[in-house]
Amino acid sequence: LCLCFIVVEKGSPSSKNQKCKGKERGPPGKWTNKERVLIFSSRGINFRTRHLMQDLRTMMPHAKADTKMDRKDKLFVINEVCEIKNCNKCLYFEAKKKQDLYMWISNSPHGPSAKFLVQNIHTLAELKLTGNCLKGSRPLLSFDPKFDKEPHYALLKELFIQTFSTPRYHPKSQPFVDHVFTFTIADNRIWFRNYQIIEEDGSLVEIGPRFVLNLMKIFQGSFGGPTLYENPDFRSPNMHRREMRLAAAAKVREKQMVKEMQKGKKTSAKEDLESDVTADVFLTPAEEKPADIQTEAPEPKVVKKKQKAFKRQRMQMARR
Amino acid sequence: HFYLYEKVNIIHLHFIAQLQEAFAAGLLKPGMNVLVDKPKKLVNNVEGLKQCLADFRKDLPWVERLDLTNLPAANIISQAEEKASAPAAGELDADDDFQREMFFYRQAQATILEAMPLLNRHSIATKRPEDYFAEMAKSDQHMQKIRKKLISKQMIMERSEKAKKLREQRKFGKKVQIEVIQKRQQEKKAMMSAVKKYQKGMTDKLEFLEGDQKMNKESSQGSKKAVNKKGPSAKRKYKDQKFGFGGKKSGKKWNTKESYNDVSGFRAKIAHGKGGKKGKGGKQNKRPGKSVRKKMKNRS
């Protein structure tokens, strides 16, 4: 537990554009890198996804919001929406079956796009994520060296860099760099973390949000076009759930089969044991006794009883 | 168009004819043709990916992107314990939560350590000055909540620690108590046996009293002066000797070697009868001697 890392910031949440003593809040340089990201979702998202989207918009000052899109519309409609909003990148969250969340990241007019399955979402509001940062400060981006080894990862890295890094001198940005986004590859997934830089020697606290991206496909065009890459390790959540159910069912079926076999064994006709020839070896028949039949009833026994005198009489006799 | 369809049809018919022949010849048997899943071919268009990347990438100066690629910083803890740092070399185990999170943490650390000099070169600050007020990503209210939660967690831990210590103390205290009681009992026993020994005359040392006093002195800093310095007084001793300690007289009236050899109480005149009769001239009817009495008895 690091209690010391809680520094209640001297932030005033209400006044956003509070000027400090004589310092120009707006950065002096010109904003040249015109990146704008459109972050929005489809209908049918749950609270966690909604909060994640809001958190991403908080973290990225160069992001714009839009209303929910109906899933009935084709995906390339999104390109038009982006054009209207004058955005050149897009993060689109699609929720299916109210269970699975997919994220599209794309470079809007012509560029590549990728679809991910998002898992393990933790938002900014979780009490265990104790860090904090300036709203709109620029992030450092940290990548795993594995991103350079595969061409599809290299493409994703470029996409992430262009999407997530706040352009310099953006009007809503703060000129300080006080947090770092990490993208790591583990277990064929991309893990995203956001840390606050406390000391320059490298002590960090996690701010959040955090999520895990499971790559599905990379397309050449934005929300369409030929597939450039398909992830062989990807299993759709439906298939995953189906497999679990099948496994459970198989277990039950196996148990039943075993039970039936046992039942069958019990009730099957048993063989009659043949008479054992050797069993007669040890039989020794007893000798025959002459049958003694009594025809008359036996005489009753006569019991002679000794007539003993009473004690007093015996004493008297003895005295005489 | 029509021609193509016809061609396909002809080929199809040809195929069917072949099957019929095979069936007639008895070559077709059930189970010969197994339904095999065609192995799924997954797209991995490496060339396409590279081309796309080349088209798509924007060669921005580092200051715009602020990205770094690095391995995690050395794990000091595991180095200190000399554990084989498996994740550094091989695969990171995504299921071992602690290890995985430490890996991410160290990766971020390494990035910072590398980026600091670069940022300083471009004069980008990482620490905001004290008077710079700006909106934070999480509101103050939220941070207060977090703080409260952390404090409460610590309190709970402390309380459980205290409870544990108390339990230990109680056990220990009980032990100590038992020991003290036993010690006292032993002392009492020793004292009583010493006293008995003195009573019986086995030892005429009264050190057991002194021993007790010495300890008392040590413990009570001599606040109590020794009232009976040499035990009971001489008068008391004489009386005790004569009259005993209330019933323990065994052996007191026997002769010892010294008392036997002690002839100081011998009066020769009295012993030999030469002292003369006392004033009255003795008794009128003097009791006869033992032998005379015996004779009398036998006679009667």
Contacts between the chains, C-beta under 8 A, distances in Angstrom:
chain1	res1	chain2	res2	distance
A	1	B	150	6.5
A	1	B	153	6.4
A	1	B	154	6.2
A	1	B	157	7.7
A	3	B	150	5.4
A	3	B	151	7.2
A	3	B	154	6.4
A	6	B	143	7.0
A	6	B	146	6.5
A	6	B	147	4.9
A	6	B	150	6.3
A	8	B	140	6.6
A	8	B	143	5.5
A	8	B	144	6.9
A	8	B	147	6.8
A	9	B	136	5.2
A	9	B	140	7.0
A	9	B	143	6.8
A	10	B	130	8.0
A	10	B	133	6.2
A	11	B	133	6.6
A	11	B	134	6.5
A	11	B	135	6.0
A	11	B	136	4.1
A	11	B	139	7.9
A	11	B	140	6.1
A	12	B	133	5.6
A	12	B	135	7.5
A	13	B	135	5.9
A	13	B	136	7.2
A	13	B	139	4.7
A	13	B	140	5.9
A	13	B	141	7.8
A	15	B	133	7.7
A	15	B	135	7.9
A	16	B	134	7.8
A	16	B	135	5.0
A	18	B	133	5.0
A	18	B	134	7.2
A	20	B	129	7.9
A	20	B	131	4.9
A	20	B	132	5.2
A	20	B	133	5.9
A	21	B	131	5.6
A	23	B	129	7.9
A	23	B	132	7.1
A	25	B	134	8.0
A	33	B	60	6.3
A	33	B	64	5.0
A	58	B	137	5.3
A	59	B	137	6.7
A	107	B	56	6.3
A	111	B	52	7.8
A	111	B	55	7.8
A	111	B	56	5.0
A	112	B	52	5.1
A	112	B	56	6.0
A	124	B	137	6.8
A	124	B	138	6.1
A	125	B	142	7.1
A	127	B	145	6.5
A	127	B	146	5.4
A	127	B	149	4.9
A	130	B	146	5.2
A	130	B	150	7.0
A	132	B	136	5.2
A	132	B	137	6.1
A	132	B	138	4.8
A	132	B	143	6.1
A	133	B	136	6.8
A	133	B	137	5.2
A	134	B	128	6.8
A	134	B	134	5.5
A	134	B	135	7.5
A	134	B	136	6.1
A	134	B	137	7.0
A	135	B	134	7.1
A	135	B	135	4.5
A	135	B	136	5.8
A	135	B	137	4.8
A	136	B	135	7.8
A	138	B	66	6.3
A	138	B	124	8.0
A	139	B	66	7.0
A	140	B	66	5.1
A	140	B	67	7.7
A	140	B	68	6.9
A	140	B	111	5.9
A	140	B	112	7.0
A	140	B	115	5.5
A	141	B	65	7.1
A	141	B	66	6.0
A	141	B	67	4.0
A	141	B	68	7.0
A	142	B	67	7.7
A	142	B	68	5.7
A	142	B	69	7.6
A	142	B	70	6.9
A	142	B	107	5.6
A	142	B	108	5.5
A	142	B	110	7.7
A	142	B	111	3.8
A	143	B	67	6.6
A	143	B	68	7.1
A	143	B	69	4.4
A	143	B	70	7.9
A	144	B	69	7.3
A	144	B	107	6.8
A	145	B	69	5.7
A	145	B	70	7.0
A	145	B	71	5.9
A	147	B	69	6.5
A	148	B	69	6.3
A	151	B	46	5.2
A	151	B	49	4.2
A	151	B	50	5.5
A	151	B	53	7.1
A	152	B	44	7.6
A	152	B	49	5.5
A	154	B	49	7.7
A	154	B	53	6.0
A	155	B	49	5.4
A	155	B	52	6.3
A	155	B	53	4.8
A	155	B	56	7.5
A	157	B	69	7.9
A	158	B	53	6.1
A	158	B	56	6.4
A	158	B	57	5.1
A	159	B	56	7.8
A	161	B	65	5.3
A	161	B	67	5.0
A	162	B	58	6.4
A	165	B	64	7.1
A	165	B	65	5.1
A	165	B	66	5.7
A	165	B	67	6.6
A	167	B	64	6.4
A	168	B	63	6.1
A	168	B	64	5.4
A	174	B	128	7.7
A	174	B	134	6.1
A	175	B	124	7.0
A	175	B	125	6.8
A	176	B	124	7.6
A	176	B	125	5.4
A	176	B	126	6.2
A	176	B	127	7.4
A	176	B	128	5.0
A	177	B	66	6.8
A	177	B	115	7.9
A	177	B	119	6.2
A	177	B	124	5.7
A	177	B	125	7.5
A	177	B	126	5.1
A	178	B	126	5.9
A	178	B	127	7.7
A	178	B	128	7.1
A	180	B	108	5.0
A	180	B	111	5.9
A	180	B	112	6.4
A	182	B	104	5.3
A	182	B	107	5.4
A	182	B	108	5.0
A	182	B	111	7.4
A	184	B	92	7.6
A	184	B	103	6.9
A	184	B	104	5.5
A	184	B	107	6.1
A	186	B	91	7.7
A	186	B	92	4.4
A	186	B	93	7.9
A	186	B	94	4.5
A	186	B	100	6.4
A	186	B	103	7.6
A	187	B	92	7.8
A	187	B	94	3.6
A	187	B	95	7.9
A	189	B	94	7.3
A	191	B	94	7.9
A	191	B	100	7.7
A	191	B	104	6.6
A	193	B	104	5.0
A	193	B	108	7.2
A	195	B	105	7.3
A	195	B	108	4.8
A	197	B	112	5.9
A	197	B	126	6.0
A	200	B	112	7.3
A	200	B	116	5.7
A	200	B	126	6.4
A	200	B	127	7.5
A	201	B	113	7.8
A	202	B	73	7.0
A	202	B	109	4.0
A	202	B	112	5.1
A	202	B	113	5.6
A	204	B	105	6.2
A	204	B	108	5.6
A	204	B	109	6.5
A	204	B	112	7.6
A	207	B	137	6.8
A	207	B	138	7.7
A	218	B	49	7.1
A	220	B	48	6.5
A	220	B	52	5.9
A	226	B	45	7.8
A	226	B	48	7.5
A	227	B	43	4.7
A	227	B	45	7.6
A	228	B	43	6.9
A	228	B	45	4.9
A	228	B	48	4.8
A	228	B	49	5.2
A	228	B	52	6.3
A	229	B	43	6.2
A	229	B	44	5.6
A	229	B	45	6.6
A	229	B	49	6.1
A	230	B	42	4.3
A	230	B	43	4.7
A	230	B	44	7.1
A	231	B	42	7.8
A	232	B	42	5.0
